[in-house]
Amino acid sequence: MGKLIIRPGTAADVDAVQVIANDAKTLPFLGGFTMRDQLVGLYEKNAEFPHHVVAELDGEIVGFSDSKNKNTFYTEYDLVAVRTDYRRQRIASAMYTFHLLRGALTGKHFMRDQTIHFNTVMQDRYLPRLGFSHIAGLRSKVRNFSTLNWWMLPIESEALDRFYNLATTGPHEVTFEGLSSLHMWPILGELYSKSESLCENIDNKLLLKANRGKARDLLG
């Protein structure tokens, strides 16, 4: 068992993340590209809000996961990758859990993910096992007119418990950093208040409140 920390990435993590991204076995449809400058810019913004996380196992970066926060109602996952020699250790699940917890703390209603049509591992096994539902397939000019499949997961207490248990019952001791700091709480609270103000009825407000309370309890 190792000590697995899921935390916002920093500029110091970029080279390790770039190595993982360039491993064709890790991201077979994206391997070989360079995005170092982009990563530096993204990770520097984590000081303001933790969009992009890394998985640090015993001091070594073994995975990364990115997200977008452009909509009040949902968070959109972006890339997720784990070093091939650390697969099947629930590291990716722990990174997904970080995003889900953050979504609950900011009043999101659901999480959204997308996959390219030939990523059968994600589509046939991983996302359905996590509880995502397939909602659409959109033809794209990207990657030889491939189809992008969209997936959705409602944020609710049951999902938070399930993700957290999945992440923390693996072979490593897992901690989530960057969501409970005194610096981050006011930012998360402001976003939550904005989302709550847009709720159309009391039931939606109660759901957001329950999700936020569950996330705070899980984070301790």
C-alpha positions as CSV (number, residue, x, y, z in Angstrom):
1,M,0.0,0.0,0.0
2,G,1.2,3.5,-0.9
3,K,0.1,7.0,0.0
4,L,-2.0,8.4,-2.9
5,I,-2.7,12.1,-2.9
6,I,-5.2,13.6,-5.3
7,R,-4.5,17.3,-5.5
8,P,-4.5,20.3,-7.9
9,G,-1.6,20.2,-10.3
10,T,1.2,22.8,-10.1
11,A,3.7,24.0,-12.7
12,A,6.2,21.8,-11.1
13,D,4.2,18.7,-12.1
14,V,4.0,19.6,-15.8
15,D,7.0,17.6,-17.0
16,A,5.8,14.4,-15.3
17,V,2.3,15.0,-16.7
18,Q,3.7,15.5,-20.2
19,V,5.5,12.2,-20.1
20,I,2.2,10.4,-19.2
21,A,0.4,12.2,-22.0
22,N,3.0,11.3,-24.5
23,D,2.9,7.6,-23.7
24,A,0.9,6.1,-26.6
25,K,-0.1,3.2,-24.4
26,T,-1.6,5.6,-21.8
27,L,-3.6,7.7,-24.3
28,P,-3.4,5.7,-27.5
29,F,-5.4,8.2,-29.6
30,L,-3.5,11.3,-28.2
31,G,0.0,10.0,-27.5
32,G,2.9,11.8,-29.1
33,F,1.6,15.4,-28.8
34,T,3.2,18.2,-26.9
35,M,1.2,20.4,-24.7
36,R,3.7,21.6,-22.1
37,D,3.1,25.3,-22.5
38,Q,-0.7,24.8,-22.3
39,L,-0.3,22.7,-19.2
40,V,1.8,25.3,-17.5
41,G,-0.9,27.9,-18.1
42,L,-3.7,25.6,-17.0
43,Y,-1.9,24.5,-13.8
44,E,-1.0,28.0,-12.8
45,K,-4.7,28.8,-12.7
46,N,-5.2,26.0,-10.2
47,A,-4.2,28.5,-7.5
48,E,-7.4,30.3,-8.2
49,F,-9.6,27.2,-8.7
50,P,-8.7,23.5,-8.9
51,H,-9.8,22.4,-12.3
52,H,-6.9,20.1,-13.1
53,V,-5.6,17.5,-10.7
54,V,-2.8,15.0,-10.5
55,A,-2.4,11.7,-8.7
56,E,0.7,11.6,-6.6
57,L,1.7,8.2,-5.3
58,D,4.5,8.2,-2.7
59,G,5.8,11.5,-4.1
60,E,5.6,10.4,-7.8
61,I,3.1,11.7,-10.3
62,V,1.3,8.7,-11.8
63,G,-1.8,10.2,-13.3
64,F,-3.6,13.4,-14.2
65,S,-7.2,14.5,-14.9
66,D,-8.5,17.7,-16.3
67,S,-12.0,19.4,-16.2
68,K,-13.8,22.4,-17.4
69,N,-16.0,24.7,-15.3
70,K,-17.8,26.8,-18.0
71,N,-21.3,26.0,-16.9
72,T,-23.2,26.7,-13.7
73,F,-25.1,23.5,-13.8
74,Y,-22.4,20.9,-14.6
75,T,-18.7,20.1,-14.7
76,E,-17.2,18.6,-17.8
77,Y,-14.4,16.1,-17.5
78,D,-11.6,16.4,-20.0
79,L,-8.5,14.1,-20.2
80,V,-7.8,11.4,-17.7
81,A,-4.8,9.2,-17.8
82,V,-2.8,6.9,-15.5
83,R,0.6,5.5,-16.1
84,T,0.3,2.0,-17.6
85,D,2.2,0.4,-14.7
86,Y,-0.2,1.7,-12.2
87,R,-3.5,0.8,-13.9
88,R,-6.3,-1.1,-12.1
89,Q,-5.4,0.5,-8.7
90,R,-8.4,2.8,-8.6
91,I,-6.2,5.9,-9.2
92,A,-8.4,7.2,-12.0
93,S,-11.5,6.6,-9.9
94,A,-9.9,8.7,-7.1
95,M,-9.3,11.6,-9.6
96,Y,-12.9,11.4,-10.8
97,T,-14.0,11.5,-7.1
98,F,-12.1,14.7,-6.6
99,H,-14.0,16.4,-9.5
100,L,-17.3,15.0,-8.2
101,L,-16.7,16.3,-4.7
102,R,-15.8,19.7,-6.0
103,G,-18.9,19.6,-8.2
104,A,-21.1,19.0,-5.1
105,L,-19.3,21.8,-3.2
106,T,-20.0,24.3,-6.0
107,G,-23.7,23.3,-6.5
108,K,-23.4,21.4,-9.8
109,H,-26.3,19.3,-10.8
110,F,-24.4,16.7,-12.9
111,M,-21.1,15.7,-14.3
112,R,-20.5,15.3,-18.0
113,D,-17.9,13.4,-19.9
114,Q,-17.1,12.7,-23.5
115,T,-15.4,9.8,-25.3
116,I,-14.3,9.2,-28.8
117,H,-16.2,6.3,-30.4
118,F,-13.2,3.9,-30.5
119,N,-12.4,4.3,-26.8
120,T,-14.2,1.1,-26.0
121,V,-12.5,0.7,-22.6
122,M,-14.2,3.9,-21.3
123,Q,-17.5,3.3,-23.1
124,D,-18.1,-0.4,-22.5
125,R,-16.7,-0.8,-19.0
126,Y,-15.4,2.2,-17.1
127,L,-18.0,4.9,-17.4
128,P,-21.0,2.5,-17.1
129,R,-19.4,1.0,-14.0
130,L,-19.1,4.4,-12.5
131,G,-22.8,5.1,-13.1
132,F,-22.6,7.3,-16.2
133,S,-25.4,7.2,-18.8
134,H,-24.9,7.6,-22.5
135,I,-26.9,10.6,-23.6
136,A,-25.7,11.5,-27.2
137,G,-23.4,10.7,-30.0
138,L,-22.3,13.7,-32.1
139,R,-20.5,13.4,-35.4
140,S,-17.3,15.4,-35.4
141,K,-14.7,16.5,-37.9
142,V,-12.0,15.7,-35.4
143,R,-10.0,12.5,-35.9
144,N,-11.3,11.6,-39.3
145,F,-15.0,12.4,-38.7
146,S,-15.2,10.4,-35.5
147,T,-18.2,10.3,-33.2
148,L,-18.0,11.9,-29.8
149,N,-20.1,10.2,-27.3
150,W,-21.5,12.2,-24.4
151,W,-22.1,10.8,-20.9
152,M,-23.9,12.2,-17.8
153,L,-23.8,11.4,-14.1
154,P,-26.3,13.2,-11.8
155,I,-24.7,14.5,-8.6
156,E,-26.5,13.0,-5.5
157,S,-25.5,11.6,-2.2
158,E,-25.6,8.0,-3.4
159,A,-23.1,8.8,-6.2
160,L,-20.8,10.7,-3.8
161,D,-20.8,7.7,-1.4
162,R,-20.2,5.2,-4.2
163,F,-17.4,7.2,-5.8
164,Y,-15.7,7.9,-2.5
165,N,-15.9,4.2,-1.4
166,L,-14.6,3.1,-4.7
167,A,-11.6,5.5,-4.5
168,T,-10.7,4.7,-0.9
169,T,-11.1,0.9,-0.8
170,G,-8.3,0.3,-3.4
171,P,-4.8,-0.7,-2.6
172,H,-3.6,2.8,-1.5
173,E,-4.3,5.2,1.3
174,V,-6.1,8.1,-0.4
175,T,-6.4,11.7,0.6
176,F,-7.9,14.6,-1.3
177,E,-6.1,17.9,-1.0
178,G,-7.1,21.4,-2.2
179,L,-10.8,21.5,-1.4
180,S,-10.7,22.1,2.3
181,S,-8.3,25.0,2.5
182,L,-9.2,28.3,4.1
183,H,-8.3,29.9,0.7
184,M,-10.6,27.7,-1.3
185,W,-13.7,27.6,0.9
186,P,-14.9,31.1,0.1
187,I,-14.5,30.5,-3.6
188,L,-16.4,27.2,-3.5
189,G,-19.1,28.9,-1.3
190,E,-19.5,31.8,-3.7
191,L,-20.0,29.4,-6.7
192,Y,-22.5,27.3,-4.6
193,S,-24.5,30.4,-3.7
194,K,-24.7,31.4,-7.4
195,S,-26.0,27.9,-8.4
196,E,-28.5,27.8,-5.5
197,S,-29.9,31.2,-6.6
198,L,-30.8,29.7,-10.0
199,C,-32.7,26.8,-8.6
200,E,-36.3,26.8,-9.7
201,N,-37.9,25.2,-6.7
202,I,-37.2,24.2,-3.1
203,D,-36.6,20.5,-4.0
204,N,-33.6,21.5,-6.1
205,K,-32.2,23.7,-3.4
206,L,-32.5,20.9,-0.9
207,L,-30.8,18.5,-3.2
208,L,-27.8,20.9,-3.7
209,K,-27.7,21.4,0.1
210,A,-27.6,17.6,0.7
211,N,-24.9,17.1,-1.8
212,R,-22.8,19.9,-0.4
213,G,-23.2,18.5,3.2
214,K,-22.3,15.0,2.0
215,A,-19.1,16.2,0.3
216,R,-18.0,18.2,3.3
217,D,-18.6,15.1,5.5
218,L,-16.6,12.9,3.2
219,L,-13.7,15.4,3.2
220,G,-13.8,15.6,7.0
